[in-house]
């Protein structure tokens, strides 16, 4: 009996032990499975269980910034991120296996970054894993995207082939550095400058909404539910800039800065009647000696203007009736002392006794300071109020951000001293930006009407103007007509008889004023030493007898030993004005061509038939085309006409461009896939690859001009 009981107990204990061990093993299995699900299959179960969709914002396309003639200055170029849903419902194994080789081969051919075998391996492994958002390629342009959409599987689209295309936009300026600071940009953190910043609201558009759902890998995939809110793309901004004039001003300033090794420089071209900014160049020297647009000095740098301010000083005295242009001023031997400041003229022996007009033409510091101190000593406030009447004490309230207000002291300012009146008279102890100086000179050219600088003409939507910005007047009359007339006489005299005689030419008249200001050294002030540097400037307008454009050029810290305004800044002004005058026929007097039998027929370059016919017709020069039907022609000078002959361009064969202008030759050759390097000026005299040779795309061809 006892034995039976003991046996029963042992059996119960054994069974309990087995149950206990089973429970422990089961618990371990549960824990192991939980760990596996949480760690190994975390993404899978997160994506399958967390299917709650959400709305995301769709960014609109940013509007374009255009030149006055519609050419693109800034635009958003679309790029695409390409991904693949390997498990889309309609993509069966049969379709996948049948086309995977062709898809891999196509991707390798388009992107050339992996072999076809590498692409196949990538796609097969991704499908095996069940990737729903596999990255194929970032930053794909539209041309490559079109090719990609024609590939097997991908051509089935998103819902049948799993192709996912996400657009992103990159802001570019097609003309690179031209006016880039004026056009502006979008920086990190939402910072915008220039026109981009000033008209950000118009350019930005309105955002849309799209429904997305999270999938494996913590990615969000678009879900089409028919309730998307499409974004409204931004409007286009039509600027006042003329890209041809911008190019002229940019090259002229850059060449001079490089020639003199200057720190930085500014060139601004303004339309007199409207205040439209046609060109604005801001170039700064980088460490490697290259000049680029890094800061908008035209509106953001305030410096002492120097002698260009003498115009304002003498206009105040003329307006107050204290002087006339033929009044005589004793400048002596070119030196005068005010307290502890000695004012000197550039002519060592001085100018002696000269007229007020000559004081301005010769840019006599002594003469101007004597005129102003004689008439305003003890009544300094009247002089400053005269400057205020001409709107020189306030900023321009520009559309684009960053303008520094002018600095002009009043007699009750703490920094006013016994020499302030004399110093201010010739452009020291005052500060202005280049655009503020130019706006004043533009007002003189505009018969006293001061126009607000205008950067933008209007806002357009798909080519239709929806908002326009009319020219704005800052001051309808900065002074009397009589004073304006005298100011113009002084400005013309500077070029005809004074410090800027090197700018004279026989075709049209320039009016303006040179400026050479010493830049104060932080340690030594204005005291001359090895650290002394200068700012050369020239401000004026042209043609002087009927002003169309005003212009200012400032070159900061030229280091080649030449720093006078007429030689440094004036030369840039003249190059700009010469090229503007040469290309704009409305500035010229009406041409009266005498037509007779002996009139000579001009030489013409070979080139575009349409352009040649247009020019020859405009100049009333007869042509003989003898049945010409080609786009490009060869010209032959005849006794009474220009004869045109066909010049055919054959695909894949190097054409004969000898005799053509650089523009036409460049257009033809680059469109045929050649890299063109030009040397010299004029028409093409020789080409390194002879006509008729088969073209290898990317080959260099050298053109010699002469």
Secondary structure by P-SEA (a helix, b strand, c coil): caaaaaaaaaaaaaaaaaaaaaaaaaaaaaaaaaaaaaccaaaaaaaacccbbbbbbbbcbbbbbbcccccccbbbbbbbbbbbccccccccaaaaaacaaaaaaaaaaacccccaaaaaaaaaaaaaaccccccccccccaaaaaaaaacccccccccccbbbbbbbbbbbcccccccccccccccccccccccccccccccccccbbbbbbbccccbbbbbbccbbbbbbbbbbbbccccaaaaaaaaaaaaaaaaaaccccbbbbbbccccccccbbbbbbbcccccccccccccccccccccccaaaaaaaaaaaaccccccccccccccccccccbbbbcccccccccccaaaaaaaccaaaaaaaaaaccccaaaaaaaaaaaacccccccccccccccbbbbccccccccccccccccccccbbbcaaaaaaaaaaaaaccbbbcccccccccccccccccccccccccccccaaaaaaaaaaaaaaaacccccccccccbbbbbbbbbbbbbbccccccccccbbbbbbcccccccccccccbbbbbcccccccccccaaaaaaaaaaaaaaaaccccccccccccccccbbbbbbbbccaaaaaaaaaaacbbbbccccccccbbbbbcccbbbbbbbbbbcccccccccccaaaaaaaaaaaccccccccccccccccccccccccccbbbbbbcc
